[in-house]
């Protein structure tokens, strides 16, 4: 079926009360930016309560990349008349003929329209049944014919494409994200972007190949930033340790504490960057008990280092769920590329003593 408009729906934004218009306007702006980036020609983007309409468009953009979009539908926008609807719905007949069943569903937002939803469903259903000879199935139709009667037009469509929902990118402010080249931290960053956060990435570089992967991950996350560049700070790991990383790593006294010591210094540096960037806190890909540095005792040892709130959206997630989302947003294939990363201690500490750790910080001069 031909289309000349797109209906965009949002979810949580509708619960925002007096601030709702601010969220809606930013989503509209982000949609316009995404359409321009994808070189999609359109005439107007119109904000209506509960819907955003993209008019004068005949190519289907990737609007699932625009955070805040719950779903969208390519639709045929027609004049507000029953005769026009009856004529236009004939475009759906070939599709329905090729299917095993169909259903008609109507939503009438303009209650002044002459016919109610049930009457419209009955009239259009009879036409489609007669012309296609395809049976109706109200429970599980292969083809769903949707009709929306709006204030000015009627919209006819057959699919609802899911987006990621959430809030428009940038509406919540800035957070600094500690990003490695692995699977978890890019997904954690995306989840906070979905809540309206503008991330500032910080990567503690071990090798050029590792940093190259992070640049690719940054570019993939920018697919969801509506054309806005995501800032990246690259910090050499040796800089964190004041040039003493290898000496400490080779020292039996400190060797098993290197993971937790590294995390402590990362959070300390990230806090400094966050203050310079006027960010409100940190994002990490921490997942409880997944690795030695992410036990409750070890998390406690470094999560307060920056003096800022730390947001870890994956803290209770199953690894397979994280991998599934990484595949969905396009970061997984990048994260599993081979690169030279850090080499953890043979027997890392899983439950660091606060007293001993404080002594180590004093001894090394890194506290």
Secondary structure, DSSP 4 states (H G I P E B T S, - for coil): ---SEEEEE-SGGGG-GGGHHHHHHHHHHHHHHHHHHTT---SEEEEETTEEEEES--S---GGGSTT--EEEEEEEE-S-HHHHHHHGGGGHHHHHTSS-EEEEEEES-TTSSS-HHHHHHHHHHHHHHHH-PPB-SSS-SEEEEEEE-SS-EEEES--EE---S--TTTTEEEEEE--SSSHHHHHHHHHHTTTEEEEEEEEES-HHHHHHHHHHHHHHGGGTTTPPPPEEEEEHHHHTTT-HHHHHT-TTTGGGHHHHHHHHHHHHHHHHHHHHT--EEE----TTSSGGGSHHHHHHHTTTTSSEEE-TTTT--HHHHHHHHHHHT-HHHHTS--------TT--SS--HHHHHHHHHHHT--
